[in-house]
């Protein structure tokens, strides 16, 4: 077994071991396990069976995460993407009036297109041609987005009339739970104690139990039936002309969210070699196959998760961490009460909070903003696109919108400065596609 692990994941070469990868995989799973319960809630609102959606979410996440680990040897986990599920449920099914079966069909077709692009070897180039300044801006922007989500999950920042967001009630129980875990994790990191983020999460969970913020639901339960959503997609209706724009948006969101996440997560982790990300196309292929699998099972687009940064910060460096994360997703089918405790929500003043996982997200956000020092702030054509990416990503809560502002401004500034020929043609194509997205909304 040891020889197979070494041959497959090159643990020594990456200066890691099984224990470190286990902790990294567990940390990643704990910070993204909320999707197991958020996804059924969103999709259940359009008539899908919540239990079946939960099973589909666990299975699709496990398959895509494992495939990513084996194909790329990167600790980048996969699961149904937040934002994509909202577009699926609110826009396609709610505002446009299509059934969830038809929406699944359109989502399936977009996944097939993405898979074809990856098989042709084109998808991976999208990561390699991203300008260096945008890579750093994307990473830092995602970091701020993660930190903002963590602060919101903690209840430290809340929606405020007039100024959008403001300071929450710092003396409330969920805030105290999150702050306790944050302090524990930060102190342990300062003292260079392994497992700091994981211990921070566990500390929050224990205090949450004592304060009644976290509920213990038991350990074991039988998996719900998958049959209400399995192979229920309607491809024939989705192929009709009226849904072509929807298919394009599904495809577009998947591709560029994946690009943004890979750049944002892999950059700070040191996975880039020069200006290229090895096995980027394999990562895109795993993402695409994950989406196809998800739609067949009965859930929306699967994509790379920025929460993978928590596992990387914990020390994960190889795809072995993904193996463990996949196992945890499968185990959740039988241990859903325990996962619900860690990733579960707590409602306070009308706000849905996740105080247990909030500390890890805040710290990871801090760690990812260190890439800002690598931006050439003296070159306006590099600095302004990076800055726009940096601020638009968290303020719109969208990696894709951050990419759009960054790419479009980069292309325009380079052209008007007379350096247009130095820019890869794919950068212009991506800019046009990102610009077109706003006219298709």
NUDREN-583080 format. One line per field, with one value per residue (C-alpha): residue number from 1; chain; x, y, z; residue in three letters. Coordinates in steps of 0.1 Angstrom, whole numbers, padded with zeros to 4 digits. Layout:
resi c(NUM|...)
chain c(A|...)
xx c(X|...)
yy c(Y|...)
zz c(Z|...)
resn c(ALA|...)
//
This chain:
resi c(1|2|3|4|5|6|7|8|9|10|11|12|13|14|15|16|17|18|19|20|21|22|23|24|25|26|27|28|29|30|31|32|33|34|35|36|37|38|39|40|41|42|43|44|45|46|47|48|49|50|51|52|53|54|55|56|57|58|59|60|61|62|63|64|65|66|67|68|69|70|71|72|73|74|75|76|77|78|79|80|81|82|83|84|85|86|87|88|89|90|91|92|93|94|95|96|97|98|99|100|101|102|103|104|105|106|107|108|109|110|111|112|113|114|115|116|117|118|119|120|121|122|123|124|125|126|127|128|129|130|131|132|133|134|135|136|137|138|139|140|141|142|143|144|145|146|147|148|149|150|151|152|153|154|155|156|157|158|159|160|161|162|163|164|165|166|167|168|169|170|171|172|173|174|175|176|177|178|179|180|181|182|183|184|185|186|187|188|189|190|191|192|193|194|195|196|197|198|199|200|201|202|203|204|205|206|207|208|209|210|211|212|213|214|215|216|217|218|219|220|221|222|223|224|225|226|227|228|229|230|231|232|233|234|235|236|237|238|239|240|241|242|243|244|245|246|247|248|249|250|251|252|253|254|255|256|257|258|259|260|261|262|263|264|265|266|267|268|269|270|271|272|273|274|275|276|277|278|279|280|281|282|283|284|285|286|287|288|289|290|291|292|293|294|295|296|297|298|299|300|301|302|303|304|305|306|307|308|309|310|311|312|313|314|315|316|317|318|319|320|321|322|323|324|325|326|327|328|329|330|331|332|333|334|335|336|337|338|339|340|341|342|343|344|345|346|347|348|349|350|351|352|353|354|355|356|357|358|359|360|361|362|363|364|365|366|367|368|369|370|371|372|373|374|375|376|377|378|379|380|381|382|383|384|385|386|387|388|389|390|391|392|393|394|395|396|397|398|399|400|401|402|403|404|405|406|407|408|409|410|411|412|413|414|415|416|417|418|419|420|421|422|423|424|425|426|427|428|429|430|431|432|433|434|435|436|437|438|439|440|441)
chain c(A|A|A|A|A|A|A|A|A|A|A|A|A|A|A|A|A|A|A|A|A|A|A|A|A|A|A|A|A|A|A|A|A|A|A|A|A|A|A|A|A|A|A|A|A|A|A|A|A|A|A|A|A|A|A|A|A|A|A|A|A|A|A|A|A|A|A|A|A|A|A|A|A|A|A|A|A|A|A|A|A|A|A|A|A|A|A|A|A|A|A|A|A|A|A|A|A|A|A|A|A|A|A|A|A|A|A|A|A|A|A|A|A|A|A|A|A|A|A|A|A|A|A|A|A|A|A|A|A|A|A|A|A|A|A|A|A|A|A|A|A|A|A|A|A|A|A|A|A|A|A|A|A|A|A|A|A|A|A|A|A|A|A|A|A|A|A|A|A|A|A|A|A|A|A|A|A|A|A|A|A|A|A|A|A|A|A|A|A|A|A|A|A|A|A|A|A|A|A|A|A|A|A|A|A|A|A|A|A|A|A|A|A|A|A|A|A|A|A|A|A|A|A|A|A|A|A|A|A|A|A|A|A|A|A|A|A|A|A|A|A|A|A|A|A|A|A|A|A|A|A|A|A|A|A|A|A|A|A|A|A|A|A|A|A|A|A|A|A|A|A|A|A|A|A|A|A|A|A|A|A|A|A|A|A|A|A|A|A|A|A|A|A|A|A|A|A|A|A|A|A|A|A|A|A|A|A|A|A|A|A|A|A|A|A|A|A|A|A|A|A|A|A|A|A|A|A|A|A|A|A|A|A|A|A|A|A|A|A|A|A|A|A|A|A|A|A|A|A|A|A|A|A|A|A|A|A|A|A|A|A|A|A|A|A|A|A|A|A|A|A|A|A|A|A|A|A|A|A|A|A|A|A|A|A|A|A|A|A|A|A|A|A|A|A|A|A|A|A|A|A|A|A|A|A|A|A|A|A|A|A|A|A|A|A|A|A|A|A|A|A|A|A|A|A|A|A|A|A|A|A|A|A|A|A|A|A|A|A|A|A)
xx c(0000|0028|0046|0013|0006|0042|0040|0006|0009|0046|0044|0081|0087|0059|0073|0042|0029|-0003|-0012|-0008|-0029|-0056|-0058|-0059|-0086|-0107|-0103|-0114|-0144|-0154|-0153|-0173|-0197|-0223|-0231|-0245|-0273|-0275|-0279|-0310|-0326|-0321|-0331|-0359|-0375|-0382|-0398|-0368|-0367|-0344|-0332|-0323|-0305|-0284|-0274|-0267|-0246|-0225|-0220|-0211|-0188|-0170|-0166|-0154|-0130|-0115|-0111|-0094|-0070|-0061|-0057|-0039|-0024|-0037|-0058|-0086|-0120|-0152|-0189|-0220|-0211|-0228|-0241|-0246|-0274|-0290|-0289|-0304|-0332|-0340|-0334|-0339|-0367|-0381|-0380|-0379|-0404|-0386|-0390|-0360|-0358|-0353|-0328|-0308|-0308|-0294|-0268|-0259|-0253|-0231|-0211|-0206|-0194|-0169|-0157|-0151|-0131|-0110|-0105|-0093|-0067|-0080|-0094|-0060|-0047|-0072|-0052|-0018|-0026|-0040|-0017|0005|-0011|-0046|-0035|-0024|-0055|-0078|-0061|-0064|-0099|-0110|-0093|-0113|-0144|-0137|-0130|-0162|-0182|-0165|-0173|-0209|-0212|-0199|-0224|-0196|-0208|-0245|-0268|-0274|-0299|-0283|-0247|-0253|-0232|-0222|-0210|-0231|-0238|-0204|-0219|-0242|-0236|-0228|-0203|-0186|-0184|-0167|-0144|-0133|-0124|-0107|-0085|-0077|-0067|-0046|-0028|-0019|-0008|0014|0030|0033|0013|0000|-0037|-0044|-0074|-0089|-0085|-0101|-0132|-0134|-0131|-0159|-0181|-0175|-0183|-0213|-0226|-0222|-0240|-0267|-0256|-0246|-0270|-0260|-0282|-0267|-0242|-0259|-0288|-0298|-0292|-0323|-0334|-0318|-0346|-0366|-0338|-0316|-0316|-0346|-0331|-0349|-0324|-0348|-0365|-0332|-0319|-0345|-0333|-0348|-0325|-0292|-0284|-0291|-0267|-0241|-0244|-0242|-0211|-0196|-0201|-0185|-0154|-0145|-0154|-0131|-0103|-0107|-0106|-0077|-0057|-0067|-0061|-0031|-0012|-0007|-0001|0030|0016|0025|0057|0069|0037|0020|-0001|0010|-0020|-0044|-0063|-0067|-0082|-0106|-0115|-0123|-0145|-0163|-0169|-0181|-0208|-0219|-0221|-0239|-0267|-0272|-0275|-0298|-0279|-0264|-0229|-0200|-0169|-0136|-0141|-0122|-0126|-0098|-0075|-0083|-0069|-0039|-0033|-0035|-0006|-0023|-0001|-0013|-0043|-0043|-0061|-0088|-0091|-0098|-0123|-0141|-0143|-0158|-0184|-0194|-0194|-0217|-0244|-0245|-0232|-0252|-0262|-0226|-0218|-0249|-0236|-0203|-0217|-0251|-0267|-0279|-0305|-0300|-0320|-0331|-0296|-0284|-0250|-0224|-0202|-0183|-0166|-0163|-0129|-0112|-0126|-0115|-0079|-0076|-0088|-0060|-0034|-0045|-0042|-0005|-0003|-0009|0028|0036|0016|0035|0016|0037|0023|-0012|-0022|-0013|-0024|-0059|-0072|-0057|-0074|-0107|-0106|-0096|-0125|-0153|-0149|-0159|-0183|-0204|-0198|-0188|-0155|-0168|-0177|-0142|-0127|-0149|-0138|-0102|-0099|-0120|-0100|-0067|-0075|-0086|-0057|-0031|-0047|-0049|-0013|-0001|0008|-0020|0002|0019|-0014|-0024|-0053|-0072|-0072|-0091|-0115|-0121|-0127|-0153|-0171|-0171|-0185|-0211|-0223|-0238|-0258|-0272|-0283)
yy c(0000|0024|0018|0024|0056|0069|0059|0075|0107|0113|0121|0124|0146|0169|0169|0154|0122|0103|0119|0154|0146|0130|0162|0183|0162|0163|0200|0207|0184|0201|0236|0226|0201|0228|0222|0188|0206|0239|0222|0202|0234|0254|0226|0215|0249|0241|0207|0184|0157|0171|0137|0126|0159|0153|0118|0131|0159|0135|0110|0136|0154|0122|0111|0145|0150|0116|0120|0154|0138|0109|0129|0160|0150|0184|0186|0205|0192|0194|0198|0216|0252|0280|0306|0280|0263|0297|0304|0269|0273|0310|0321|0290|0273|0303|0334|0316|0289|0257|0225|0212|0182|0205|0226|0194|0186|0220|0217|0182|0195|0223|0197|0176|0207|0214|0178|0180|0211|0195|0163|0185|0199|0235|0239|0238|0266|0289|0287|0291|0322|0342|0373|0372|0403|0388|0356|0374|0396|0366|0348|0378|0385|0350|0353|0384|0366|0336|0360|0379|0347|0336|0369|0366|0330|0341|0369|0394|0413|0415|0431|0468|0491|0520|0508|0471|0455|0465|0451|0424|0419|0407|0395|0370|0333|0324|0353|0341|0306|0318|0342|0314|0291|0320|0328|0291|0286|0318|0311|0276|0289|0315|0287|0265|0237|0213|0210|0246|0251|0217|0224|0258|0241|0215|0241|0261|0229|0221|0256|0257|0225|0240|0273|0256|0270|0236|0207|0170|0150|0116|0097|0072|0073|0054|0072|0086|0072|0086|0075|0107|0126|0098|0101|0124|0151|0161|0165|0166|0198|0213|0210|0232|0266|0286|0271|0276|0308|0289|0261|0287|0304|0271|0263|0297|0298|0264|0270|0304|0297|0267|0288|0314|0288|0269|0301|0314|0282|0268|0301|0307|0269|0271|0246|0268|0261|0294|0309|0275|0251|0215|0192|0221|0205|0173|0195|0210|0175|0163|0193|0187|0150|0159|0182|0155|0130|0154|0162|0125|0119|0149|0180|0211|0220|0206|0228|0232|0246|0275|0259|0235|0263|0253|0218|0232|0256|0226|0210|0190|0189|0160|0142|0118|0145|0143|0105|0112|0140|0117|0090|0116|0125|0089|0084|0113|0092|0072|0099|0128|0138|0144|0163|0184|0194|0207|0223|0230|0264|0285|0312|0345|0377|0363|0355|0320|0314|0287|0297|0265|0267|0305|0307|0286|0306|0339|0327|0312|0345|0363|0338|0342|0380|0377|0374|0411|0418|0401|0426|0453|0483|0508|0495|0508|0483|0455|0471|0484|0451|0433|0458|0455|0417|0421|0443|0431|0394|0399|0428|0409|0375|0362|0349|0351|0388|0394|0377|0397|0431|0420|0405|0432|0461|0443|0439|0474|0490|0470|0479|0516|0516|0501|0467|0447|0424|0412|0398|0362|0360|0338|0366|0387|0359|0353|0391|0391|0360|0376|0408|0389|0372|0405|0409|0373|0377)
zz c(0000|0009|-0024|-0043|-0024|-0031|-0068|-0073|-0052|-0048|-0012|-0005|-0035|-0023|0013|0029|0044|0048|0082|0068|0037|0059|0080|0049|0033|0065|0069|0033|0038|0070|0055|0025|0041|0043|0006|0015|0033|0014|-0019|-0010|0005|-0027|-0051|-0030|-0034|-0071|-0064|-0064|-0037|-0010|0002|-0034|-0040|-0009|-0021|-0056|-0040|-0020|-0048|-0074|-0051|-0042|-0078|-0091|-0061|-0065|-0102|-0096|-0071|-0094|-0126|-0113|-0079|-0066|-0033|-0050|-0040|-0060|-0052|-0066|-0069|-0050|-0074|-0101|-0080|-0076|-0113|-0119|-0093|-0092|-0128|-0151|-0131|-0112|-0134|-0168|-0158|-0170|-0151|-0131|-0154|-0184|-0164|-0156|-0193|-0203|-0175|-0187|-0223|-0210|-0191|-0222|-0241|-0213|-0214|-0251|-0247|-0220|-0241|-0270|-0247|-0250|-0215|-0197|-0218|-0202|-0169|-0185|-0205|-0176|-0171|-0140|-0125|-0129|-0114|-0082|-0083|-0087|-0058|-0035|-0046|-0038|-0005|0003|-0009|0014|0043|0037|0036|0068|0085|0074|0085|0119|0122|0126|0096|0087|0062|0071|0054|0035|0037|0026|0054|0089|0122|0138|0175|0188|0221|0204|0209|0172|0170|0203|0189|0157|0175|0199|0171|0152|0183|0189|0152|0151|0183|0172|0138|0155|0176|0144|0158|0131|0125|0136|0113|0121|0159|0154|0137|0165|0192|0176|0175|0211|0223|0200|0216|0251|0240|0221|0187|0174|0177|0180|0158|0164|0143|0119|0095|0063|0030|0013|-0020|-0052|-0075|-0075|-0094|-0109|-0148|-0146|-0168|-0200|-0228|-0257|-0246|-0235|-0270|-0284|-0296|-0268|-0243|-0262|-0242|-0209|-0220|-0229|-0195|-0176|-0197|-0193|-0155|-0151|-0172|-0158|-0122|-0125|-0141|-0113|-0085|-0099|-0103|-0069|-0050|-0068|-0070|-0033|-0028|-0051|-0077|-0106|-0124|-0138|-0152|-0160|-0140|-0147|-0155|-0157|-0185|-0164|-0136|-0161|-0174|-0139|-0133|-0166|-0159|-0124|-0139|-0163|-0134|-0112|-0137|-0143|-0106|-0101|-0089|-0105|-0118|-0099|-0098|-0079|-0044|-0030|0004|-0008|0004|0040|0034|0016|0045|0068|0048|0020|-0011|-0032|-0045|-0016|0004|-0022|-0017|0020|0012|-0012|0015|0039|0013|0009|0046|0050|0033|0065|0089|0078|0113|0122|0091|0097|0131|0116|0085|0098|0101|0130|0124|0144|0137|0104|0092|0084|0100|0099|0129|0132|0098|0098|0115|0089|0061|0077|0082|0047|0033|0051|0038|0002|0001|0005|-0033|-0036|-0030|-0064|-0085|-0103|-0089|-0110|-0143|-0146|-0173|-0148|-0116|-0124|-0138|-0108|-0085|-0102|-0099|-0063|-0053|-0077|-0067|-0030|-0035|-0061|-0044|-0078|-0091|-0126|-0123|-0108|-0138|-0162|-0149|-0147|-0182|-0200|-0184|-0190|-0228|-0232|-0213|-0232|-0266|-0258|-0245|-0277|-0262|-0277|-0297|-0264|-0252|-0260|-0284|-0259|-0235|-0260|-0267|-0230|-0226|-0254|-0240|-0205|-0220|-0240|-0208|-0195|-0227|-0223|-0187)
resn c(UNK|UNK|UNK|UNK|UNK|UNK|UNK|UNK|UNK|UNK|UNK|UNK|UNK|UNK|UNK|UNK|UNK|UNK|UNK|UNK|UNK|UNK|UNK|UNK|UNK|UNK|UNK|UNK|UNK|UNK|UNK|UNK|UNK|UNK|UNK|UNK|UNK|UNK|UNK|UNK|UNK|UNK|UNK|UNK|UNK|UNK|UNK|UNK|UNK|UNK|UNK|UNK|UNK|UNK|UNK|UNK|UNK|UNK|UNK|UNK|UNK|UNK|UNK|UNK|UNK|UNK|UNK|UNK|UNK|UNK|UNK|UNK|UNK|UNK|UNK|UNK|UNK|UNK|UNK|UNK|UNK|UNK|UNK|UNK|UNK|UNK|UNK|UNK|UNK|UNK|UNK|UNK|UNK|UNK|UNK|UNK|UNK|UNK|UNK|UNK|UNK|UNK|UNK|UNK|UNK|UNK|UNK|UNK|UNK|UNK|UNK|UNK|UNK|UNK|UNK|UNK|UNK|UNK|UNK|UNK|UNK|UNK|UNK|UNK|UNK|UNK|UNK|UNK|UNK|UNK|UNK|UNK|UNK|UNK|UNK|UNK|UNK|UNK|UNK|UNK|UNK|UNK|UNK|UNK|UNK|UNK|UNK|UNK|UNK|UNK|UNK|UNK|UNK|UNK|UNK|UNK|UNK|UNK|UNK|UNK|UNK|UNK|UNK|UNK|UNK|UNK|UNK|UNK|UNK|UNK|UNK|UNK|UNK|UNK|UNK|UNK|UNK|UNK|UNK|UNK|UNK|UNK|UNK|UNK|UNK|UNK|UNK|UNK|UNK|UNK|UNK|UNK|UNK|UNK|UNK|UNK|UNK|UNK|UNK|UNK|UNK|UNK|UNK|UNK|UNK|UNK|UNK|UNK|UNK|UNK|UNK|UNK|UNK|UNK|UNK|UNK|UNK|UNK|UNK|UNK|UNK|UNK|UNK|UNK|UNK|UNK|UNK|UNK|UNK|UNK|UNK|UNK|UNK|UNK|UNK|UNK|UNK|UNK|UNK|UNK|UNK|UNK|UNK|UNK|UNK|UNK|UNK|UNK|UNK|UNK|UNK|UNK|UNK|UNK|UNK|UNK|UNK|UNK|UNK|UNK|UNK|UNK|UNK|UNK|UNK|UNK|UNK|UNK|UNK|UNK|UNK|UNK|UNK|UNK|UNK|UNK|UNK|UNK|UNK|UNK|UNK|UNK|UNK|UNK|UNK|UNK|UNK|UNK|UNK|UNK|UNK|UNK|UNK|UNK|UNK|UNK|UNK|UNK|UNK|UNK|UNK|UNK|UNK|UNK|UNK|UNK|UNK|UNK|UNK|UNK|UNK|UNK|UNK|UNK|UNK|UNK|UNK|UNK|UNK|UNK|UNK|UNK|UNK|UNK|UNK|UNK|UNK|UNK|UNK|UNK|UNK|UNK|UNK|UNK|UNK|UNK|UNK|UNK|UNK|UNK|UNK|UNK|UNK|UNK|UNK|UNK|UNK|UNK|UNK|UNK|UNK|UNK|UNK|UNK|UNK|UNK|UNK|UNK|UNK|UNK|UNK|UNK|UNK|UNK|UNK|UNK|UNK|UNK|UNK|UNK|UNK|UNK|UNK|UNK|UNK|UNK|UNK|UNK|UNK|UNK|UNK|UNK|UNK|UNK|UNK|UNK|UNK|UNK|UNK|UNK|UNK|UNK|UNK|UNK|UNK|UNK|UNK|UNK|UNK|UNK|UNK|UNK|UNK|UNK|UNK|UNK|UNK|UNK|UNK|UNK|UNK|UNK|UNK|UNK|UNK|UNK|UNK|UNK|UNK|UNK|UNK|UNK|UNK|UNK|UNK|UNK|UNK|UNK|UNK|UNK|UNK|UNK|UNK|UNK|UNK|UNK|UNK|UNK|UNK|UNK|UNK)
//
